[in-house]
Amino acid sequence: MKITTHDDGRVHKRELWIDRVEQSVSHLLVIEYPMRVGTTVVRMAGIGDVYTHHEHRNKGYMRALYEDSVRYMIAEGYDISMLFGIENFYTKFGYAAGLAVIECKVKTRDAEVAGETATGAYITRPIGEADMPAVLDLYNTHNATRTCSIVRTLDDFKEFHKGTWYGVKADTLLWEDTNGALLAYAVWDQNDKAMKVAEVEARDDALFPTLLSFFAAQAVAKRCEDVQFFIPPDHPFAEYVQRFGAVWTIIYPRHGSGMLRLLNLQPFFEKIAPELERRLALSHATGYSGALTFQTDLGTLALVIYKGKVHVEDDARTDLRLELSQDRLTQLAIGYRSPRDMLNDPQVIAHGDVLPLLDILFPKGVPYVWVADHF
């Protein structure tokens, strides 16, 4: 049995071979993505195309490949890994649920009311290749602080190649002013029987009535009872939509869907230190001095804070300590679980009154990856 790696830029194909066959029996892709944690960016290894040939399943080959791939990602210097996985499989490799599955539905007849306040004359057309720089700029600007969102570049994101699910093609539209400046864009499924919006961004909230009335008109043409939005609930457009009546479906998977695990502990926290300093400043705790130690199965790490600055050390003697596994630390670091919930976990041991500092440094948020970036 041997494992090989073929690198193609940011994509690393890893294969497991056994002696009696001339082809790999299991393979997966390790794909490099820049991922945000608040305002900072870490190096994320996305896992995709996980596959074992039918006749070789349930023989431990994928487990061997994946365990080796975790070591490979650590050696390659990735900070964190993410995947969209089946239930009850990836926990054995240290992954924990980190992304909720979120959908919003609005009745088409209610969404049509938005047209009563839609104003302005705009130029609309499908998104073309020449439009992508402006589209990516708008996307990156509006997601500049959203944890787990992917930083998009022209090198890696040239078009919207799918809608709300794998293999579903996307329709797109942009709105421009008379000078040709991009004002908004939208992406939805090519589907004659459903109106599923995968992404929407606008430079000005004043465009929201125009956008919602457009989606409603599309739904009417398709004879759809609802307009469905795959957007996070704290998104400005989501908040606007709610005034027309909305039903949110938010699923928190136990051991599946969007999952993450830390790989290199100290580099990860060194990269997010500026974001932790930003949170200290927002809480008016810039004069705080102290330290917090994490004791994990990946090692021990201390966040040493002095007058609003955060320094990362591999160890320190501190009164505030938290003993927890790396998967729980991952959930805390990305804001998937609140500090209070984490401290109520029987497998987490706290020493000292850690909650006030944890609330500042790791507030619960809405980590989110737009469906266009699912791999």
C-alpha positions as a Markdown table, in Angstrom:
| # | Residue | x | y | z |
|---|---|---|---|---|
| 1 | Met | 0.0 | 0.0 | 0.0 |
| 2 | Lys | 1.3 | 3.5 | -0.9 |
| 3 | Ile | 0.0 | 7.0 | -0.9 |
| 4 | Thr | 0.9 | 9.5 | -3.6 |
| 5 | Thr | 0.3 | 13.2 | -4.0 |
| 6 | His | -0.1 | 15.1 | -7.3 |
| 7 | Asp | 0.1 | 18.9 | -6.9 |
| 8 | Asp | -1.7 | 21.1 | -9.4 |
| 9 | Gly | -1.3 | 24.6 | -8.1 |
| 10 | Arg | -3.6 | 25.0 | -5.1 |
| 11 | Val | -5.1 | 21.6 | -5.6 |
| 12 | His | -3.4 | 18.5 | -4.2 |
| 13 | Lys | -4.8 | 15.1 | -5.3 |
| 14 | Arg | -3.9 | 12.3 | -2.8 |
| 15 | Glu | -4.4 | 8.7 | -3.8 |
| 16 | Leu | -4.0 | 5.4 | -2.0 |
| 17 | Trp | -2.8 | 2.4 | -4.0 |
| 18 | Ile | -2.7 | -1.2 | -3.1 |
| 19 | Asp | -0.2 | -3.7 | -4.7 |
| 20 | Arg | -2.7 | -6.0 | -6.4 |
| 21 | Val | -4.4 | -3.3 | -8.5 |
| 22 | Glu | -3.0 | -0.8 | -11.0 |
| 23 | Gln | -5.2 | 2.1 | -10.0 |
| 24 | Ser | -5.8 | 4.0 | -6.8 |
| 25 | Val | -8.6 | 2.6 | -4.7 |
| 26 | Ser | -9.2 | 5.8 | -2.7 |
| 27 | His | -8.6 | 9.4 | -3.4 |
| 28 | Leu | -9.4 | 12.9 | -2.1 |
| 29 | Leu | -8.5 | 16.5 | -2.9 |
| 30 | Val | -6.8 | 19.0 | -0.6 |
| 31 | Ile | -7.7 | 22.5 | -2.0 |
| 32 | Glu | -6.1 | 25.6 | -0.6 |
| 33 | Tyr | -8.5 | 28.5 | 0.3 |
| 34 | Pro | -7.9 | 31.8 | 2.1 |
| 35 | Met | -10.6 | 31.8 | 4.8 |
| 36 | Arg | -11.6 | 34.7 | 7.1 |
| 37 | Val | -11.7 | 34.7 | 10.8 |
| 38 | Gly | -13.3 | 38.0 | 11.5 |
| 39 | Thr | -11.0 | 40.6 | 9.7 |
| 40 | Thr | -8.0 | 38.2 | 9.5 |
| 41 | Val | -7.2 | 35.5 | 7.0 |
| 42 | Val | -5.9 | 32.0 | 7.7 |
| 43 | Arg | -4.7 | 29.3 | 5.3 |
| 44 | Met | -7.5 | 26.7 | 5.0 |
| 45 | Ala | -7.3 | 23.2 | 3.5 |
| 46 | Gly | -10.6 | 22.3 | 1.9 |
| 47 | Ile | -11.3 | 18.6 | 1.5 |
| 48 | Gly | -13.3 | 17.5 | -1.6 |
| 49 | Asp | -13.9 | 14.6 | -4.0 |
| 50 | Val | -13.5 | 12.0 | -1.2 |
| 51 | Tyr | -14.1 | 8.6 | -2.9 |
| 52 | Thr | -13.3 | 4.9 | -2.5 |
| 53 | His | -14.2 | 2.5 | -5.3 |
| 54 | His | -17.2 | 0.3 | -4.4 |
| 55 | Glu | -15.3 | -3.0 | -4.4 |
| 56 | His | -12.7 | -1.7 | -2.0 |
| 57 | Arg | -15.0 | -0.1 | 0.6 |
| 58 | Asn | -15.2 | -1.0 | 4.3 |
| 59 | Lys | -11.6 | -2.2 | 4.2 |
| 60 | Gly | -10.0 | 0.8 | 6.0 |
| 61 | Tyr | -8.4 | 2.4 | 2.9 |
| 62 | Met | -10.0 | 5.8 | 3.3 |
| 63 | Arg | -9.2 | 5.9 | 6.9 |
| 64 | Ala | -5.6 | 5.2 | 6.2 |
| 65 | Leu | -5.6 | 7.9 | 3.4 |
| 66 | Tyr | -7.3 | 10.4 | 5.6 |
| 67 | Glu | -5.1 | 10.0 | 8.6 |
| 68 | Asp | -2.1 | 10.4 | 6.4 |
| 69 | Ser | -3.7 | 13.5 | 4.8 |
| 70 | Val | -4.2 | 15.1 | 8.2 |
| 71 | Arg | -0.4 | 14.7 | 8.8 |
| 72 | Tyr | 0.2 | 16.0 | 5.3 |
| 73 | Met | -1.9 | 19.1 | 5.8 |
| 74 | Ile | -0.1 | 19.8 | 9.1 |
| 75 | Ala | 3.3 | 19.4 | 7.5 |
| 76 | Glu | 2.3 | 21.6 | 4.6 |
| 77 | Gly | 1.6 | 24.4 | 7.1 |
| 78 | Tyr | -2.2 | 24.7 | 6.8 |
| 79 | Asp | -3.8 | 26.4 | 9.7 |
| 80 | Ile | -7.2 | 24.8 | 9.6 |
| 81 | Ser | -9.2 | 22.4 | 7.5 |
| 82 | Met | -12.8 | 22.4 | 6.3 |
| 83 | Leu | -15.1 | 19.9 | 4.6 |
| 84 | Phe | -18.7 | 19.3 | 3.8 |
| 85 | Gly | -19.2 | 15.8 | 5.0 |
| 86 | Ile | -21.6 | 13.0 | 5.5 |
| 87 | Glu | -22.9 | 12.3 | 9.0 |
| 88 | Asn | -20.8 | 10.5 | 11.6 |
| 89 | Phe | -17.7 | 9.9 | 9.6 |
| 90 | Tyr | -15.2 | 12.7 | 9.9 |
| 91 | Thr | -15.3 | 13.1 | 13.7 |
| 92 | Lys | -12.8 | 10.2 | 13.9 |
| 93 | Phe | -10.3 | 12.6 | 12.1 |
| 94 | Gly | -10.9 | 15.4 | 14.6 |
| 95 | Tyr | -13.5 | 17.4 | 12.6 |
| 96 | Ala | -16.4 | 19.1 | 14.4 |
| 97 | Ala | -19.6 | 20.7 | 13.1 |
| 98 | Gly | -18.9 | 24.4 | 12.4 |
| 99 | Leu | -21.5 | 25.6 | 9.9 |
| 100 | Ala | -25.2 | 25.7 | 10.2 |
| 101 | Val | -27.4 | 24.8 | 7.2 |
| 102 | Ile | -29.5 | 27.9 | 6.7 |
| 103 | Glu | -32.5 | 28.7 | 4.4 |
| 104 | Cys | -35.1 | 31.4 | 4.4 |
| 105 | Lys | -38.5 | 31.3 | 2.6 |
| 106 | Val | -40.8 | 34.2 | 1.8 |
| 107 | Lys | -44.2 | 33.8 | 0.2 |
| 108 | Thr | -44.2 | 35.1 | -3.3 |
| 109 | Arg | -47.3 | 37.1 | -2.9 |
| 110 | Asp | -45.7 | 38.8 | 0.1 |
| 111 | Ala | -42.5 | 39.5 | -1.7 |
| 112 | Glu | -44.4 | 41.2 | -4.5 |
| 113 | Val | -45.3 | 44.0 | -2.1 |
| 114 | Ala | -41.6 | 45.1 | -2.2 |
| 115 | Gly | -42.3 | 46.4 | -5.7 |
| 116 | Glu | -44.5 | 49.2 | -4.2 |
| 117 | Thr | -41.4 | 50.9 | -2.9 |
| 118 | Ala | -38.9 | 50.0 | -5.6 |
| 119 | Thr | -37.5 | 53.2 | -7.2 |
| 120 | Gly | -34.9 | 54.1 | -9.8 |
| 121 | Ala | -34.0 | 53.1 | -13.3 |
| 122 | Tyr | -31.2 | 50.5 | -13.6 |
| 123 | Ile | -29.5 | 48.7 | -16.4 |
| 124 | Thr | -29.6 | 44.9 | -15.9 |
| 125 | Arg | -27.8 | 42.1 | -17.7 |
| 126 | Pro | -26.2 | 38.7 | -16.9 |
| 127 | Ile | -22.8 | 38.8 | -15.2 |
| 128 | Gly | -20.0 | 38.5 | -17.8 |
| 129 | Glu | -16.3 | 37.8 | -17.5 |
| 130 | Ala | -15.4 | 41.5 | -17.6 |
| 131 | Asp | -17.8 | 42.2 | -14.6 |
| 132 | Met | -16.1 | 39.7 | -12.2 |
| 133 | Pro | -13.5 | 42.2 | -10.8 |
| 134 | Ala | -16.3 | 44.5 | -9.6 |
| 135 | Val | -18.5 | 41.6 | -8.5 |
| 136 | Leu | -15.7 | 40.1 | -6.4 |
| 137 | Asp | -14.9 | 43.5 | -5.0 |
| 138 | Leu | -18.5 | 43.9 | -3.8 |
| 139 | Tyr | -18.5 | 40.4 | -2.4 |
| 140 | Asn | -15.2 | 40.7 | -0.5 |
| 141 | Thr | -16.2 | 44.2 | 0.8 |
| 142 | His | -19.4 | 42.9 | 2.3 |
| 143 | Asn | -17.9 | 39.7 | 3.7 |
| 144 | Ala | -14.8 | 41.4 | 5.1 |
| 145 | Thr | -15.6 | 40.4 | 8.7 |
| 146 | Arg | -17.6 | 37.2 | 8.2 |
| 147 | Thr | -15.9 | 34.2 | 9.8 |
| 148 | Cys | -15.5 | 31.2 | 7.5 |
| 149 | Ser | -16.2 | 33.1 | 4.3 |
| 150 | Ile | -13.7 | 32.5 | 1.5 |
| 151 | Val | -11.6 | 35.3 | 0.1 |
| 152 | Arg | -12.3 | 35.3 | -3.6 |
| 153 | Thr | -9.7 | 36.3 | -6.2 |
| 154 | Leu | -9.9 | 36.4 | -10.0 |
| 155 | Asp | -7.3 | 33.6 | -10.1 |
| 156 | Asp | -9.6 | 31.1 | -8.3 |
| 157 | Phe | -13.1 | 32.5 | -8.8 |
| 158 | Lys | -13.8 | 33.3 | -12.5 |
| 159 | Glu | -17.5 | 32.7 | -12.6 |
| 160 | Phe | -20.5 | 31.4 | -10.7 |
| 161 | His | -20.2 | 27.8 | -11.8 |
| 162 | Lys | -23.1 | 26.4 | -9.7 |
| 163 | Gly | -26.3 | 27.4 | -8.0 |
| 164 | Thr | -27.4 | 26.2 | -4.5 |
| 165 | Trp | -26.3 | 22.6 | -5.0 |
| 166 | Tyr | -23.6 | 20.6 | -6.8 |
| 167 | Gly | -24.4 | 20.1 | -10.5 |
| 168 | Val | -27.1 | 22.9 | -10.5 |
| 169 | Lys | -26.4 | 25.6 | -13.0 |
| 170 | Ala | -26.7 | 29.2 | -12.1 |
| 171 | Asp | -28.5 | 32.2 | -13.6 |
| 172 | Thr | -27.0 | 35.6 | -12.8 |
| 173 | Leu | -27.9 | 39.3 | -13.1 |
| 174 | Leu | -26.3 | 42.6 | -12.2 |
| 175 | Trp | -27.8 | 46.0 | -11.8 |
| 176 | Glu | -25.8 | 49.1 | -13.0 |
| 177 | Asp | -26.4 | 52.8 | -12.9 |
| 178 | Thr | -26.4 | 54.8 | -16.1 |
| 179 | Asn | -22.6 | 55.3 | -15.8 |
| 180 | Gly | -22.0 | 51.5 | -15.8 |
| 181 | Ala | -21.1 | 51.3 | -12.1 |
| 182 | Leu | -22.1 | 48.0 | -10.4 |
| 183 | Leu | -24.9 | 48.5 | -7.9 |
| 184 | Ala | -26.0 | 44.9 | -7.1 |
| 185 | Tyr | -25.8 | 41.3 | -8.3 |
| 186 | Ala | -27.8 | 38.2 | -7.7 |
| 187 | Val | -27.3 | 34.4 | -8.4 |
| 188 | Trp | -30.1 | 31.9 | -8.5 |
| 189 | Asp | -30.7 | 28.3 | -9.7 |
| 190 | Gln | -31.6 | 27.5 | -13.3 |
| 191 | Asn | -34.8 | 25.7 | -12.2 |
| 192 | Asp | -38.2 | 26.0 | -13.8 |
| 193 | Lys | -40.0 | 24.9 | -10.7 |
| 194 | Ala | -38.3 | 26.7 | -7.9 |
| 195 | Met | -36.8 | 30.2 | -7.2 |
| 196 | Lys | -33.7 | 29.5 | -5.1 |
| 197 | Val | -31.4 | 32.5 | -4.6 |
| 198 | Ala | -27.9 | 31.5 | -3.9 |
| 199 | Glu | -26.3 | 34.9 | -3.4 |
| 200 | Val | -27.2 | 38.6 | -3.4 |
| 201 | Glu | -25.2 | 41.7 | -2.7 |
| 202 | Ala | -26.0 | 45.4 | -3.1 |
| 203 | Arg | -23.9 | 48.5 | -2.6 |
| 204 | Asp | -26.9 | 50.4 | -1.2 |
| 205 | Asp | -29.8 | 49.1 | 0.9 |
| 206 | Ala | -32.0 | 51.3 | -1.3 |
| 207 | Leu | -31.7 | 48.6 | -3.9 |
| 208 | Phe | -33.4 | 46.0 | -1.7 |
| 209 | Pro | -37.0 | 46.6 | -2.8 |
| 210 | Thr | -35.9 | 46.3 | -6.5 |
| 211 | Leu | -34.1 | 43.1 | -5.8 |
| 212 | Leu | -36.9 | 41.4 | -3.9 |
| 213 | Ser | -39.5 | 42.5 | -6.4 |
| 214 | Phe | -37.4 | 41.0 | -9.1 |
| 215 | Phe | -37.1 | 37.7 | -7.3 |
| 216 | Ala | -40.9 | 37.8 | -6.7 |
| 217 | Ala | -41.5 | 38.3 | -10.5 |
| 218 | Gln | -39.3 | 35.4 | -11.3 |
| 219 | Ala | -41.2 | 33.2 | -8.8 |
| 220 | Val | -44.5 | 34.3 | -10.4 |
| 221 | Ala | -43.3 | 33.4 | -13.8 |
| 222 | Lys | -42.2 | 29.9 | -12.5 |
| 223 | Arg | -45.5 | 29.6 | -10.5 |
| 224 | Cys | -43.6 | 29.2 | -7.3 |
| 225 | Glu | -45.4 | 29.7 | -4.0 |
| 226 | Asp | -42.2 | 30.8 | -2.2 |
| 227 | Val | -38.9 | 32.5 | -2.9 |
| 228 | Gln | -36.0 | 30.7 | -1.2 |
| 229 | Phe | -32.9 | 32.4 | 0.0 |
| 230 | Phe | -29.6 | 30.7 | 1.0 |
| 231 | Ile | -28.2 | 33.6 | 3.0 |
| 232 | Pro | -27.1 | 34.0 | 6.6 |
| 233 | Pro | -29.7 | 35.5 | 8.9 |
| 234 | Asp | -27.6 | 38.5 | 9.9 |
| 235 | His | -27.1 | 39.6 | 6.3 |
| 236 | Pro | -28.6 | 43.1 | 5.6 |
| 237 | Phe | -30.8 | 41.7 | 2.8 |
| 238 | Ala | -32.0 | 38.9 | 5.0 |
| 239 | Glu | -33.0 | 41.5 | 7.7 |
| 240 | Tyr | -34.9 | 43.5 | 5.0 |
| 241 | Val | -36.7 | 40.4 | 3.7 |
| 242 | Gln | -38.0 | 39.5 | 7.2 |
| 243 | Arg | -40.4 | 42.4 | 7.2 |
| 244 | Phe | -42.4 | 40.7 | 4.5 |
| 245 | Gly | -42.8 | 37.6 | 6.6 |
| 246 | Ala | -40.1 | 34.9 | 6.6 |
| 247 | Val | -39.7 | 31.3 | 7.7 |
| 248 | Trp | -36.1 | 30.4 | 8.6 |
| 249 | Thr | -34.8 | 26.8 | 8.7 |
| 250 | Ile | -31.6 | 26.6 | 10.6 |
| 251 | Ile | -30.1 | 23.2 | 11.1 |
| 252 | Tyr | -27.2 | 22.6 | 13.4 |
| 253 | Pro | -25.8 | 19.2 | 12.4 |
| 254 | Arg | -24.4 | 17.1 | 15.2 |
| 255 | His | -21.6 | 15.4 | 13.2 |
| 256 | Gly | -21.9 | 16.4 | 9.6 |
| 257 | Ser | -22.3 | 19.0 | 6.8 |
| 258 | Gly | -19.8 | 21.9 | 7.2 |
| 259 | Met | -17.1 | 20.7 | 9.5 |
| 260 | Leu | -13.7 | 22.1 | 10.6 |
| 261 | Arg | -10.6 | 21.1 | 12.6 |
| 262 | Leu | -7.5 | 23.0 | 13.7 |
| 263 | Leu | -4.2 | 21.8 | 12.2 |
| 264 | Asn | -1.4 | 24.1 | 13.4 |
| 265 | Leu | -2.4 | 25.7 | 16.7 |
| 266 | Gln | 0.2 | 28.4 | 17.2 |
| 267 | Pro | 0.2 | 29.8 | 13.6 |
| 268 | Phe | -3.6 | 29.9 | 13.5 |
| 269 | Phe | -3.7 | 32.0 | 16.7 |
| 270 | Glu | -0.8 | 34.2 | 15.6 |
| 271 | Lys | -2.7 | 35.0 | 12.4 |
| 272 | Ile | -6.0 | 35.8 | 14.2 |
| 273 | Ala | -4.3 | 37.9 | 16.9 |
| 274 | Pro | -5.1 | 41.2 | 15.2 |
| 275 | Glu | -8.8 | 40.2 | 15.2 |
| 276 | Leu | -8.6 | 39.4 | 18.9 |
| 277 | Glu | -7.1 | 42.8 | 19.4 |
| 278 | Arg | -9.9 | 44.4 | 17.4 |
| 279 | Arg | -12.5 | 42.7 | 19.6 |
| 280 | Leu | -10.7 | 43.9 | 22.7 |
| 281 | Ala | -10.8 | 47.4 | 21.4 |
| 282 | Leu | -14.6 | 47.1 | 20.6 |
| 283 | Ser | -15.2 | 46.0 | 24.1 |
| 284 | His | -13.2 | 49.0 | 25.5 |
| 285 | Ala | -10.9 | 46.5 | 27.2 |
| 286 | Thr | -7.7 | 47.9 | 25.7 |
| 287 | Gly | -6.2 | 48.5 | 29.1 |
| 288 | Tyr | -6.6 | 44.8 | 30.1 |
| 289 | Ser | -3.5 | 42.8 | 30.9 |
| 290 | Gly | -3.6 | 39.1 | 31.5 |
| 291 | Ala | -3.2 | 35.7 | 29.9 |
| 292 | Leu | -5.3 | 32.7 | 28.9 |
| 293 | Thr | -3.9 | 29.3 | 28.4 |
| 294 | Phe | -5.5 | 26.5 | 26.2 |
| 295 | Gln | -4.5 | 23.0 | 26.9 |
| 296 | Thr | -5.4 | 20.8 | 24.0 |
| 297 | Asp | -4.5 | 17.5 | 22.3 |
| 298 | Leu | -2.6 | 19.6 | 19.8 |
| 299 | Gly | -0.4 | 21.1 | 22.5 |
| 300 | Thr | -0.5 | 24.1 | 24.9 |
| 301 | Leu | -0.9 | 27.7 | 23.8 |
| 302 | Ala | -1.2 | 30.9 | 25.7 |
| 303 | Leu | -2.7 | 34.2 | 24.7 |
| 304 | Val | -0.8 | 36.9 | 26.5 |
| 305 | Ile | -2.6 | 40.2 | 26.6 |
| 306 | Tyr | -0.9 | 43.5 | 27.5 |
| 307 | Lys | -2.7 | 46.9 | 27.0 |
| 308 | Gly | -4.8 | 45.6 | 24.2 |
| 309 | Lys | -2.1 | 43.7 | 22.3 |
| 310 | Val | -2.2 | 39.9 | 22.0 |
| 311 | His | 0.9 | 37.8 | 21.9 |
| 312 | Val | 0.9 | 34.1 | 21.3 |
| 313 | Glu | 3.2 | 31.9 | 23.3 |
| 314 | Asp | 3.5 | 28.1 | 23.2 |
| 315 | Asp | 3.2 | 28.0 | 27.0 |
| 316 | Ala | 2.7 | 30.2 | 30.0 |
| 317 | Arg | 1.8 | 29.9 | 33.6 |
| 318 | Thr | -1.5 | 31.6 | 33.9 |
| 319 | Asp | -4.4 | 31.7 | 36.4 |
| 320 | Leu | -6.9 | 31.5 | 33.5 |
| 321 | Arg | -6.7 | 28.1 | 31.8 |
| 322 | Leu | -9.1 | 26.0 | 29.6 |
| 323 | Glu | -8.6 | 22.3 | 29.0 |
| 324 | Leu | -10.4 | 21.2 | 25.9 |
| 325 | Ser | -10.0 | 19.1 | 22.8 |
| 326 | Gln | -9.0 | 20.8 | 19.5 |
| 327 | Asp | -12.4 | 20.2 | 17.9 |
| 328 | Arg | -14.1 | 22.2 | 20.7 |
| 329 | Leu | -11.4 | 24.9 | 20.5 |
| 330 | Thr | -12.2 | 25.0 | 16.8 |
| 331 | Gln | -15.9 | 25.6 | 17.4 |
| 332 | Leu | -15.0 | 28.3 | 20.0 |
| 333 | Ala | -12.5 | 30.0 | 17.7 |
| 334 | Ile | -14.9 | 30.4 | 14.8 |
| 335 | Gly | -17.9 | 31.4 | 16.9 |
| 336 | Tyr | -20.0 | 28.4 | 16.3 |
| 337 | Arg | -20.5 | 27.7 | 20.0 |
| 338 | Ser | -20.7 | 30.4 | 22.6 |
| 339 | Pro | -18.2 | 30.5 | 25.5 |
| 340 | Arg | -21.1 | 29.9 | 28.0 |
| 341 | Asp | -22.2 | 26.7 | 26.1 |
| 342 | Met | -18.6 | 25.6 | 25.8 |
| 343 | Leu | -18.0 | 26.0 | 29.6 |
| 344 | Asn | -21.2 | 23.9 | 30.1 |
| 345 | Asp | -19.6 | 21.0 | 28.2 |
| 346 | Pro | -18.6 | 18.2 | 30.6 |
| 347 | Gln | -15.5 | 17.6 | 28.5 |
| 348 | Val | -14.2 | 21.2 | 29.0 |
| 349 | Ile | -12.4 | 22.1 | 32.2 |
| 350 | Ala | -12.0 | 25.7 | 33.2 |
| 351 | His | -9.6 | 27.1 | 35.8 |
| 352 | Gly | -10.3 | 30.6 | 37.0 |
| 353 | Asp | -13.1 | 32.9 | 35.8 |
| 354 | Val | -12.5 | 32.6 | 32.1 |
| 355 | Leu | -16.0 | 33.5 | 30.9 |
| 356 | Pro | -15.6 | 37.3 | 30.8 |
| 357 | Leu | -12.5 | 37.2 | 28.6 |
| 358 | Leu | -13.9 | 34.4 | 26.4 |
| 359 | Asp | -17.0 | 36.5 | 25.8 |
| 360 | Ile | -14.8 | 39.3 | 24.5 |
| 361 | Leu | -12.3 | 37.2 | 22.4 |
| 362 | Phe | -14.6 | 34.5 | 21.1 |
| 363 | Pro | -18.2 | 35.8 | 20.8 |
| 364 | Lys | -20.8 | 33.6 | 19.2 |
| 365 | Gly | -21.4 | 34.5 | 15.6 |
| 366 | Val | -22.7 | 33.2 | 12.3 |
| 367 | Pro | -19.8 | 31.5 | 10.6 |
| 368 | Tyr | -20.9 | 31.0 | 7.0 |
| 369 | Val | -19.6 | 29.9 | 3.6 |
| 370 | Trp | -21.7 | 31.0 | 0.6 |
| 371 | Val | -22.9 | 28.1 | -1.5 |
| 372 | Ala | -20.9 | 29.2 | -4.5 |
| 373 | Asp | -17.8 | 28.4 | -2.5 |
| 374 | His | -18.9 | 24.9 | -1.3 |
| 375 | Phe | -16.4 | 22.3 | -2.5 |
